[in-house]
Amino acid sequence: MKPKVYITRRIPKEAMDIIAGRCEYRIWDREDEAVPRDVLEAEVGDVDGLFSLLTERIDERLLDRAPRLKVVANMAVGYDNIDVAACMRRGITVTNTPGVLTETTADLAFSLMMAAARRVTEAERFLREGKWKTWSPMLLTGVDLYGKTLGIIGLGRIGQAVARRARGFSMRVLYTSDRPHPDLEAGLGVERCDLDGLLKESDFVSIHVPLTDRTRGMIGRRELSLMKPTAVLVNTSRGAVVREQELIETLREKRIFAAGLDVFETEPLPQDSPLLELDNVVLLPHIGSASIATRTKMAVMAAENLVRLLSGQEPLNPVTV
C-alpha cells in the first residue's frame, strides 16, 4: 500500500511526478488561495506525509489531528511556520530546501537595494500617471550604490551571496554574526562588527537572518534611529524581524532615505497598510526565490525529502533544533 500524502498547493510538474510515482496524494489545487485551516485540519487525519508551504501553520493543534504523520516537507528554507520541537516529540521529521534559492534571493535583495536607492518604482508611477512634463536636473534624484558601505545582518548562504555581488560595486561590506568568520572575511573582503556599529556606518542594510525568538523584532525604532538619513534598509528574510509600525513611522518622517521590502509581518500585506501610502518604500509580494528554475528546484527537493523518508530512506535536508 502506498503512503498517503497531502499537498497544500499546486506545485511544478517535476515535483508532482516524484510524489505521484510513489504515493497516493490529495492536493489543494488552487494557486491563488492558501488552503483554509479547517480544510487542512480535516485532510491530515489519515496522511503519512505533508507537503507544506510557508503559508501553513504546523502546530500542536494540527499535529493532534494527524496521528499517522511521519514527515512534513516544507517547500522553503525557513521553517518558522512549523513547531519543529512538537514534531520531534511525536517522531515526525521536518525537512526544508536550503541552498537552491541562495543566488535567486540574493539577486532580489540587490534589486531592492537598487530600486529603492534610485526610486525606480516611484519614477515608473510618475511616468505612468502622466506627471513627466520635462527633464529636470533634480527630478527623482536618489542615492548611489557604487563605492558605498553595505551592512549585512546575518552572513549565511544568502548574506554571503549578497556580499559577493557587492564586490562588483566596489562596496565596503560589514556583517554581524554570533561568531567571527575569518575565512569569509579573507575570501569576501568583509568586516565583522556589532549591530549598532553596522547600522551607524552602513549606507545600505540588508537583512538575512531566520525568524527566531531572538531575531523577532530585532530592528525597531532604536535601531532605525542609528541609521544614516541617507541609508536604505532591505528585508528579504522574514517580515517580523522588523517592527513594521516603527519602520513605517521612520519612513513617514524620512529619518532614513528608503526601504525595500519583500516580506511583511502579515502576509499578504493588508490593503489598508500605511506602507502602501509611502513613496519611499519598494514593496514586493514575497518573491525572493521566484524564478522558474529556483521554485522548481525547491519543489523537487521537498518532494524528494518527502518520498525518501516515506520509503525508509534518510531525507536530504532534515531540520533539527
N, C-alpha and C positions, 0 to 999 in steps of 0.2 A: 504494500500500500504506500502510495506516495505521500510525503508530508504535505500538510496544508499551510498555505501562506496567504496573508492579506497584504495587499499593496495599496498604499494610501493616495496614490496619484498616478496618472498616466505617465509612463517613462519611455525612454528610447527603445526602439525595437530590439537593438542588440542586447539590452539587459532583459527585456521580456522573454526573448528566446532562451536565455540561460535558465530563467526560472520555469518557463513553460515546459522545458525538456526534462525537468527533474521533480517538479512539484505540481500539486493541484493548487489553483490560486483563485482568489476573488480580488476585485480591484474597484477602487473609487475612480470611475472613468471620466472625471471632469477636470479640465485644466484650469478653469477659471475660479474654482472654489475649493477650499480645503475641506477634507472630509469632516462633516459635523461630528461633534463629540459623542452624541448619543448613538450615531451610526457606528463610529469606531468602537465604542464600548460593546455594542451588540456583535460586531463582526469578529472580535478577538476571542470569543468564547471557546472556539474549537480549533484554533490555529496553532501550529508549531513554530511558525516564523512570522515576523512582521517587518515589512519593508517600509520605513518611515522617512519623512522629510522633517525639516526643522519646524514646520508648522504644527506638528503633532506633539502634544504633551504626554510623555510616557511617565506616569506617576503611579503611586501606590494604588489609587482607585482603579486605574486601568489594569494594572497588573493583577489585582484581585479578581478581575473578570477574565483572566487569561491563564487558566490552570495548566494548560499544555505548553505554554510558550517557552521556547528554548533559545531564541535569538531575536534581537532587534537590530536590524541592519539599517543604519542611518545614512541617508544619502547627503552627507555633509561632513566637513572636518570637525566643526563644533558639535557638541552634544549637550549643550546646556538645556535643551528641551527634554532631556532624559534623566530620570533619577537613577543614575548608574549604581549607586550603593544599594538601592532597593532591588534592582535587577540582580546584582551579585548575591544578595541574601537568598534569592529564590533560585540561584543556579542558572540564571538567564545571562547569556553572553551579549554584550553590546559591541557593535563594530562601527567604524566610521570610514571616511575616504580621504586620508591625508595624502599630500604630495601632488596629486594630479591637478589641483586647481591653483597651485602656487603662482605660476607665471601669469595666468589669466587674471587673477585677483590683483597681483602687483601692477599689471598693465592698467587696470581700472583705477587703482589708488593714484597712480601717477597721472592718469587722465583727469581725475578730480582735482588734483593739485593745479594742473594747468588750466582747467576750465574755470576754477574759482579765482585763480590769480589773474587771469586775463578776461574775466567777466564774459565768458563765451555764451552761456545760456541767456544772460541778461541782454547781451548785444543782439543775439538772434531774435529775442522777443521784440526788442526795439525796432529792428528792421521789419519783422513781420507785421507789426502794428502800424506801419507807415510813418514812424516818427523820424526816420532818417531823411533830413532835408538838405544837408550839405556836409562836406568834410570839415571837421573842426579839430584844431590841434590837441585839445584836451578831452575830446569826446570819448567816453567809456575807457579811460585810461586805467590800467591795472598795475600789478607789480611783477617784477621779473623773477624767474626761477634760476637762471644761469648764474653760477658763482655764489649762490645764497647758501644758507645753513638749513639743513633738514634734520629734524629730530624724529627718531623712530622709537615709538613706545612699544617694546616687545620685539626682540631680534630672533624670532623663529623663522621658519621657512619663508613666509611671505615678507616679513620685515627684511630679511637678507636679500630677497629678490628686488625689493624696492631700493635698497642701498646700492645694488648693482646698477640699477637704472640711473640713480643719482650721479654716478661717476661720469656718465655721458654728458651731464650738465655741469660738470666741474663743481659740484656742491660739496661743502663740508658736511659730514654726516655724524651726528651724535646719536647715541642709543641708551636706553635704560634696560637693565636686566638684573635679575636677582644675583647673578654671578658674572664675573668677567669672562670674556671670550677672546683671549689673546690671539688665537688662530684666526678668528674672523676679523679682529682689529687689524692684523697684518695683511690678510688677504683682501679685505674690502676697504681698508683705509678708514675705518670708523673709530670713534672715540666714545668710551663709556663715561656717563655722568649720572648724577641723581636726577629725579624727575623735575624738581624745581629748577635746577640749572639748565636742563634741556629746554624747558618752557621759556625761560628768560632769554636764552641765546638763539633759539631757532626762528627762522623766517617761515618755515613750514613744519607742521607737526602732523605725523601720520600714525594712527593707532592700529596696532596689530597684536593685541592680546586676546586670549579667550575670556569669555564671561565666567567669572567665578565669584565667590563671596568676597574675595579680596579685591577684584577689579571692578565690581559693580559700583558705579557712581564715582570712579576714581578721578574723573575730570569734571570739576564743578566750578562754582563761582571763584573760589580761591585760586585754583589752578589757572583758570582762564585769565584772571587778573594779572598773572605773571607774564603772559604773552605780550609780545610787541603789538602796538596798534596797527602795524602793517602786516601782521602774521596771518597765516591761513591754517585752519585746522581741518584735517581729513579723517573720516572714520569709515573704514570698511570692515570692521571687526564685528561687534555687536552693539546695538543701539544703547543698551543700558549701561555700557561703560561710561557714557557721558550723561551728566544730569541735564536732560534736554531743556527743561524750562529755564535753567540758568544759562545755557548756551543761547537760547532764544533772546533772553534779556541782554546778553553780551553783544549779540549781533545787532539787535534793535538799537542799542546805544552806540554801536560802531566802535566798541572797545577793541575788537580785532577787525582785520580787513574783511575776511570772508571765511566761509566753511564749505566743505564738500562732504555730503553725507549719502552713504548707500544703505545705511541701517538706522533703525529708529527704536525708541522704547516700545512703541506699539506699532505692529505691522499687520496689515497695510497702514500707512500713515493716514490718520483720520482727516477727512476733508475740511474739518474746522481747525486744523492745526495752524498755529500762528506762523510756523515755518513757511507755509505757502504764501504768506503775505510779504516775505522779505526778499529783496533783490540780491542781497549779499550772501546767498547760500545756494549751492547747486544741489539738487535733490534727485536721487535715483532710487528705483524700486527694488533694492537688494539684488543687483545684477552682477556682483563682483566676479562670480565664476561663470557668467552667462555667455560662454562661446559654445557653439555647437559641439566642437571636439571635446571640450572640457566637461560639459554636462553629460555627454555620452560616456566618457571615461568614468565619471563619478558613479553613474547608474550601473555600469558594468561592474565596477569594483564592489559596490554594495550588493549587487546580485550574486557575485562570486562569493563574497563573505557569507551570504545567506545560505546558498546551496552547499557550500563546503561544510559548514557546521551541521546542517541537517543530514548530510550524508556521512557524518562521523569523522570528518577531517578537521584540522585546525583552520580557523578563519585567517585571512591575510592580515586583518587590522583590528584585533581585539582592543577594546578600551579598558583600562584599569584605573582605579582611584586609590 
